[in-house]
Amino acid sequence: MRAELSTCTVDDMVIHDVTERADVALGTFYNHFADKAAGLNALAELESRTLRRQVLELVDNQVDVARWVTSTAVVLVQRAAIDPGWIAAMESIV
């Protein structure tokens, strides 16, 4: 799903295209997720866990976390400007 979202908006994303790109059967997706929203929620949760882990690693390595958060926020705002539907997907995990 992450790769598909790099080429289209959340609203335009089609699960068939996601499964085709991932080389898995459409039914496999629906065995794991009830619908596109559930798949997006799972992806958002995975991204959130990854982000938390990265922040902890930054703190452990005494990296300037404020600078890292600022640069990450810029990327998030840029993505939101391109795809307003992405904001709703991210809000669903907060």
N, C-alpha and C positions, 0 to 999 in steps of 0.2 A: 504494500500500500504506500509505503514511503516513496518508492520510485515513481509510482503512478502520480502521486501528489506533486512531484517535481515537474510534471508536464501538463497538469490540468488543475482545475479548482475542485474543491470538495463536492460541490453541486454537480459538476460535470463528470466526476469519476464514476466509472461503471465497473461493478464487481467482476463481470466477465473479463474485462480488460486487465484487471488486477491479477486474476487467476491465470489468465493466458500468459501474461508477462512472467509470473512466478512458476509457470509450467506445472500447475496443479489443477485438478479437476474442480469445476465450479461447486460440486457437491461437497468437496473437502472444505471449502471456505464455510459453507453453511453447516457443516458438522461442528465447526468451532465457534461460529458467530451467528446470531439470529438474523442480523441484517448489516447494512453498511455502517450504520451508527455504532453498532456493537464492535465492529472491526476497528473503526476509527477510535473508539474509546480505549480499546486494547492497545492500539498503537500509541495513543497519547499517554497512557499509563506507562508503557515501556519507555517512551521518551522521557517522561518525568523521572522514572527510576534512574535512567542513565544520567540525566542532568544532576540529580541528587548525588550520585556516586562521584561524578566528576567534580562537583563542588567540594565534597569531602576530601578528595585527592588534592585539590588545589590548596585547601586549608592545611592539610598535612605537609605539603611541600612549600608552605609559606609563600604562595603565589599571591599577587595583588588581586584579591577576589573582587574588589569594587571595580577594578578595570575590566576584569573578565565578565562580570555581570553587565556592565555597560555595553561592551561590545556584543554580547549575546542579545541584549535587549534591542540593539539596533537591527540585528538580523531578524528578530521576531517581528518588529514593527514593519520592516520591509516586506516580509512574507504576508503580514496582515493587510498591507496596502494592496498587494497583488490579488489576494484571495480573501474577501470578507467572510466567506463560509468557514475558513480555517479558524477564525476567531471563535466561532460557535463551537467548533470541535474541541478546541483547547479549553474553553470555558466549562465544558462538560466534565472535565476531570478535576476542576478546582473545588 
